[in-house]
Amino acid sequence: MKSPQLLIRGRIFDGVDDRGPGSIGIADEQIVRVHYGPDAPADSSADVVDFGDQLITPGLVDVHSHGGGGAAFGLDPAPALALHRAHGTTTMIASLVSQSLDELERQLRMLTPLVAAGELAGVHLEGPWLAPGKKGAHPLEMLRAPARADVIRLLDAAALPDGSGSAVKMVTLAPELEGGIAAVRLLAERDVVAAVGHTDADLATTQAAIEAGATGATHLFNAMPPLHHRHPGPILGLAADDRVWLELIADGAHVQLDLVAETIKRYGDRVVLVTDAMAAAGQPDGDYMLGDLAVRVTDGVARLVEGGAIAGSTLILDVAVRNCIRVGVDWRQALRAATSLPARYLDLDAGQLLPGRLADLVVWDADWRPMRVMRHGQWLPAAGAAQSA
């Protein structure tokens, strides 16, 4: 292991728990040493940055985001990456909305080199295999049942050049569609996370999907039937099974924040925070596009111009963490839900401060705002305290 070139000192949350004062040694892009305790060893050749009592955490991990900074991942990834990184999200999955198979293939071929280069951690297909009755902000005419050949076509369109598999890390689908359970089984065989979402599935179908290999709940509570005492539907099936990870959009618009807090209290380390952000994240109110659909953002809430359905969010993950803490979620649990837990959900090499991992970290101020952000061993411009929540 290399000797550190940079030594960062502060109070360390390693992605799992608060470890107190310590130091992180970094060489090139990697963490080469983590030491806990106030008497951290010195390296005469290392530059030292001492943050005193400021909290240092892993970089945030967002596994469901469509864009930000005025752009969608499927059209122009650079502005979205810059925005989210400035707010501490150093690992991102690019989510694509339902389009024609030809257009999705084009977008996948455009994004796959960014995955291969480490700029993105993967791609998430949110559709086109969704229930028409729970389409949300997806164009009805683009929805279809998941034919095996179509699923394979899109996975193969995102084949990584090193032969390690597909850049597609997750697919959201409605398992009640014709071929839905078989598609879940196919995804599991290809080591792609199958997430139940935008669905009208009943409890039995949801349970069958989990048995077939589904391990995710796409934005729990949203775009699925509500929990009903005689027809519990997908929510009960997803929440009751310890094999399933539960996504939550903690913006107060998609899910009331007291329910966010109660869900985290009840299901703990199965809950991951996601943004479902669209192009308007980090931008002023106004008119935007989500795929081919016109969206209007008013008071920070994005809705389709036609029909008024919520159309993604303007959330950024550091704001989700603050929102959770503000309604009583333990800060360590809120940070786990934005670092190590989403990384475990999609089996990403991120979300913890460990030797051998890439040096991705956030230094937080007292108001839970990122004041410094490091990605792959390099300090990035941070939004800092000027950011509005």
C-alpha angles and dihedrals in degrees: 000000000000123000113253118267090188129032118198119193130194143094108317131216102181097197093273108050147347106278097180124225118358146121138257119212116209131190120181105321099336142083105240100175140015118192126184124207135055094269096070112173116254126230113206091207096049126091110233126217112185117196094178111206095352114124118249118198138167116276113274120262119216113187098177118047131128098194146290142198090070097305141087122230091236091058109028117359098181100078092045093049092048093051097048094042091053087058094051102268102132097164120053139176113206111227121206125202125224114292136147114297089248092054094045089050090052092050092047092052089050094049100040095078088054089054091048089051093049096246090116127029093217145301131277120207107209094187162296085166096070136128112264091220092056099036095129107180095350120111110254094218091059096055120104143157115273104258110192093236091053093050091050091046093058095042090051092046086064096047110150115237094235091060094244094129137269128334085226104099099170140021125195114209143157106246095203091069118102106280092011098127091044089051091052089052091049092050092050090051089052092050092247118137112245111208124191111229147130084037144145092195119147122227095268093051091048090051090048090053091052091049088051090055110277110149104169140070110206109223096333114234093017122099093005134089114278120251108276127186094232099029106034093174125180099332094068093043093050097041096045097054117081091206092069127085115216119219118206129189102213099195099111091240101072093036127012106249095235088058089049089054093047092048091052091046091051101040101027115176094020092069120091125186117230132175105211080203120181131196094288094065108120091011134102124264114282144093122326141157130245105193103310095335126100114236131191120202116208122175088350095304117118118215134168112261088222111055099356098247116158106265108202119295143273090227125133118201097243088056089052089054091050092047091054093048090047092059094048106272110146107257092232091055092047090052093046088053089056100040126021098018098056088044090055091045092061097025094245124167092236144076100074136078101234134143110266094029123112112270099253114150146146129217111208130206124221092272093056094256122134109252097174130019127194124190123183091347096308127108112237131201105272128209088223125170092335089075116104120222 
